[in-house]
């Protein structure tokens, strides 16, 4: 049975996902493994489902990163929050996250 906190977190996550998709400025990655290379910028939120992702040093996302399943390695800048459900999040030494970091059924390491 899920705790009240888990239900609230899942509900909040689904509301956020719905809002992001409704805005229409979201980048959805469909590559097997996604890499945002040095010097690359994504304007708006980034949604990654079922794949590994890496945000290299010198890259940036001007919005939140929402990830369902798999692994996320951040060494770039995120001008928003990180939401990870079921996976691993590694925050490396050059990483900057301006918003919150929320993980559920996941591991966080620095």
Backbone bond lengths (Angstrom), bond angles and torsions (degrees), N, CA, C in turn:
res aa  C-N    CA-C-N  psi(-1)  N-CA   C-N-CA  omega(-1)  CA-C   N-CA-C  phi
1 X - - - 1.445 - - 1.532 109.06 -
2 X 1.313 115.76 135.81 1.454 120.35 -177.89 1.521 110.60 -79.82
3 X 1.307 114.47 142.92 1.451 118.90 177.98 1.523 109.66 -76.35
4 X 1.300 115.85 165.53 1.462 121.40 178.90 1.526 110.89 -60.82
5 X 1.327 116.49 -39.47 1.465 120.87 179.62 1.524 111.18 -62.83
6 X 1.332 117.11 -42.02 1.462 120.75 178.25 1.526 111.08 -64.18
7 X 1.319 116.94 -42.53 1.463 120.56 178.87 1.526 111.18 -61.93
8 X 1.315 116.74 -41.88 1.468 120.97 178.71 1.521 109.82 -64.93
9 X 1.338 117.25 -43.47 1.469 121.09 -179.57 1.519 110.45 -63.03
10 X 1.332 117.82 -46.40 1.464 121.59 179.70 1.527 110.33 -63.42
11 X 1.323 116.99 -43.10 1.463 120.50 177.69 1.518 111.75 -61.17
12 X 1.319 116.82 -44.24 1.469 121.69 178.34 1.514 111.06 -63.05
13 X 1.331 116.29 -41.49 1.458 121.21 179.38 1.527 110.43 -62.00
14 X 1.324 117.21 -45.19 1.461 120.73 -179.64 1.524 111.99 -65.82
15 X 1.322 117.21 -38.30 1.467 120.51 176.29 1.525 110.18 -63.66
16 X 1.327 117.00 -45.58 1.463 121.19 178.49 1.523 110.87 -60.48
17 X 1.325 117.18 -44.87 1.455 121.43 179.56 1.529 110.88 -61.21
18 X 1.306 117.47 -42.41 1.463 121.87 178.20 1.523 111.34 -62.70
19 X 1.318 117.26 -44.02 1.466 121.38 179.07 1.518 110.76 -63.35
20 X 1.328 116.76 -45.60 1.467 120.82 -179.73 1.520 110.78 -60.07
21 X 1.322 117.41 -44.74 1.457 120.60 -179.93 1.524 111.71 -68.18
22 X 1.330 117.31 -34.55 1.464 121.05 179.62 1.522 112.00 -68.76
23 X 1.315 117.02 -31.95 1.465 120.99 179.82 1.528 110.19 -63.49
24 X 1.315 116.96 -35.65 1.450 121.21 176.82 1.514 114.97 85.11
25 X 1.291 119.71 -0.32 1.459 123.11 -179.67 1.520 111.52 -102.74
26 X 1.302 116.90 27.63 1.457 121.04 -176.34 1.526 110.18 -95.44
27 X 1.298 116.78 142.20 1.466 122.62 174.11 1.518 106.55 -99.64
28 X 1.324 116.47 122.08 1.454 121.60 178.83 1.523 107.55 -109.56
29 X 1.306 115.80 120.50 1.457 120.41 -178.86 1.522 110.02 -88.58
30 X 1.333 116.03 132.36 1.459 119.98 177.31 1.527 111.87 -120.69
31 X 1.306 116.34 16.30 1.461 121.39 178.01 1.531 109.34 -80.27
32 X 1.323 116.27 156.50 1.466 119.88 179.94 1.521 111.04 -60.96
33 X 1.302 117.59 -50.10 1.462 123.37 173.38 1.517 106.86 -129.30
34 X 1.306 116.84 124.55 1.455 121.93 -175.39 1.528 110.08 -96.66
35 X 1.334 116.43 132.13 1.457 121.57 174.89 1.514 108.73 -129.72
36 X 1.331 116.01 127.01 1.458 121.62 171.54 1.523 105.45 -101.01
37 X 1.335 115.52 107.91 1.463 121.57 -171.02 1.529 112.05 -78.90
38 X 1.316 114.86 164.60 1.466 122.74 178.25 1.521 109.36 -53.10
39 X 1.337 116.10 131.13 1.455 121.95 179.14 1.520 114.48 88.46
40 X 1.324 118.15 -11.34 1.465 120.81 178.95 1.525 110.55 -87.26
41 X 1.341 115.00 145.02 1.463 121.52 179.16 1.515 109.30 -132.73
42 X 1.318 115.94 138.81 1.456 121.75 172.25 1.517 106.76 -110.64
43 X 1.338 116.37 125.45 1.463 121.31 177.22 1.519 108.06 -90.31
44 X 1.307 116.12 119.31 1.454 121.26 -178.33 1.511 111.57 100.06
45 X 1.324 116.69 178.34 1.469 121.63 -177.19 1.526 112.31 -67.11
46 X 1.326 115.34 156.21 1.460 122.87 177.40 1.523 107.95 -120.74
47 X 1.341 116.49 124.59 1.460 122.73 179.22 1.522 108.31 -112.61
48 X 1.332 116.80 123.93 1.460 122.15 -179.18 1.525 107.64 -126.64
49 X 1.336 115.34 125.89 1.465 119.80 -177.15 1.522 109.59 -125.49
50 X 1.324 116.70 121.52 1.453 122.66 170.95 1.507 116.82 68.81
51 X 1.308 118.69 33.20 1.463 121.35 178.12 1.518 109.66 -153.58
52 X 1.309 116.36 161.57 1.458 121.89 176.56 1.518 108.94 -80.66
53 X 1.338 116.01 151.75 1.462 120.20 -179.88 1.515 110.25 -143.92
54 X 1.339 114.76 148.00 1.454 121.44 176.32 1.516 109.02 -135.23
55 X 1.327 115.53 130.16 1.456 122.18 173.35 1.518 105.95 -107.68
56 X 1.323 116.57 102.84 1.459 121.39 -173.67 1.525 111.86 -71.36
57 X 1.334 115.10 160.85 1.458 121.54 175.79 1.529 108.86 -55.90
58 X 1.323 116.53 133.57 1.464 121.06 179.78 1.519 113.64 89.64
59 X 1.329 118.75 -1.76 1.464 121.95 175.37 1.522 108.32 -96.02
60 X 1.345 116.35 163.58 1.469 118.03 178.25 1.526 111.50 -151.71
61 X 1.316 113.93 149.33 1.464 123.01 174.32 1.519 106.26 -120.65
62 X 1.337 116.39 119.53 1.465 121.22 178.70 1.522 109.27 -90.46
63 X 1.305 115.23 65.97 1.458 123.43 -178.64 1.517 108.00 164.78
64 X 1.307 116.01 -172.33 1.458 120.98 -179.14 1.522 110.95 -83.94
65 X 1.332 115.38 158.63 1.458 122.40 173.64 1.522 106.51 -112.32
66 X 1.329 115.50 123.18 1.461 122.10 -179.80 1.508 106.86 -118.15
67 X 1.318 116.69 123.10 1.460 120.36 -174.30 1.519 110.38 -134.12
68 X 1.334 115.13 130.53 1.452 122.21 176.82 1.518 108.18 -114.11
69 X 1.312 117.09 113.73 1.459 123.41 176.43 1.525 112.50 74.71
70 X 1.258 114.92 146.78 1.463 126.00 174.38 1.524 112.90 85.85
71 X 1.327 117.01 -159.25 1.456 122.11 -168.44 1.517 111.90 -117.07
72 X 1.318 115.44 141.21 1.463 122.28 178.08 1.518 108.69 -126.82
73 X 1.341 115.97 125.15 1.462 121.82 176.39 1.531 106.83 -115.43
74 X 1.336 116.26 120.48 1.458 121.73 -176.62 1.520 109.66 -112.92
75 X 1.338 115.94 122.27 1.454 121.70 172.80 1.530 109.33 -131.77
76 X 1.335 116.03 2.84 1.454 122.53 179.23 1.520 111.26 -105.10
77 X 1.329 116.32 -159.35 1.464 122.07 -177.11 1.524 109.87 -110.78
78 X 1.331 115.71 133.88 1.457 121.91 175.49 1.524 107.10 -120.32
79 X 1.333 115.71 114.82 1.463 121.43 178.80 1.517 108.88 -89.54
80 X 1.287 115.97 60.21 1.459 123.47 -177.73 1.521 107.90 176.02
81 X 1.313 115.68 -156.30 1.462 121.60 -178.34 1.522 110.86 -105.44
82 X 1.324 115.06 167.17 1.461 122.12 174.42 1.520 107.31 -118.61
83 X 1.335 115.79 127.26 1.453 122.46 176.04 1.520 107.38 -122.29
84 X 1.324 117.57 117.95 1.463 121.98 -178.35 1.516 109.30 -127.09
85 X 1.326 115.02 125.63 1.451 120.19 177.05 1.517 108.01 -119.48
86 X 1.325 116.82 117.31 1.447 124.73 176.17 1.526 112.67 66.42
87 X 1.304 115.34 84.35 1.454 121.33 178.00 1.512 110.57 169.51
88 X 1.311 115.64 -161.22 1.459 122.06 179.40 1.517 109.05 -125.30
89 X 1.315 115.98 137.38 1.455 122.40 177.35 1.516 108.52 -119.00
90 X 1.334 116.06 122.36 1.458 120.74 175.33 1.527 107.75 -114.90
91 X 1.319 115.75 121.51 1.458 122.22 177.99 1.522 106.89 -102.92
92 X 1.328 115.86 113.22 1.463 121.02 -175.78 1.531 110.95 -88.85
93 X 1.315 115.91 177.82 1.467 122.16 -169.19 1.532 114.97 -63.64
94 X 1.326 119.96 -30.88 1.457 121.63 -178.15 1.527 112.73 -94.46
95 X 1.310 117.46 1.10 1.464 121.90 -176.01 1.523 111.64 -68.65
96 X 1.344 115.00 142.27 1.461 122.62 173.10 1.515 107.70 -133.04
97 X 1.328 116.22 124.81 1.461 121.31 176.07 1.515 106.77 -124.05
98 X 1.346 116.15 114.78 1.460 120.35 -176.39 1.521 113.66 -76.36
99 X 1.321 117.25 -23.95 1.459 120.85 -177.81 1.515 112.05 -104.71
100 X 1.320 114.86 -154.15 1.462 121.99 179.82 1.523 110.96 -83.52
101 X 1.319 115.09 158.80 1.463 122.03 171.66 1.520 106.28 -118.55
102 X 1.339 115.36 116.21 1.468 120.90 -178.82 1.524 108.17 -121.12
103 X 1.317 116.75 126.62 1.457 121.55 177.94 1.528 109.20 -128.21
104 X 1.336 115.14 142.70 1.460 120.17 177.24 1.517 107.92 -136.75
105 X 1.312 116.62 130.74 1.470 122.47 -175.29 1.519 109.49 53.53
106 X 1.315 116.20 41.07 1.456 122.24 -174.70 1.520 109.87 -139.23
107 X 1.332 114.88 168.92 1.456 122.09 175.00 1.522 108.85 -115.64
108 X 1.315 116.45 141.70 1.463 122.67 178.42 1.510 108.34 -120.40
109 X 1.344 116.46 128.99 1.457 119.57 177.30 1.523 109.71 -136.98
110 X 1.342 114.63 153.18 1.462 121.18 178.51 1.497 109.03 -120.85
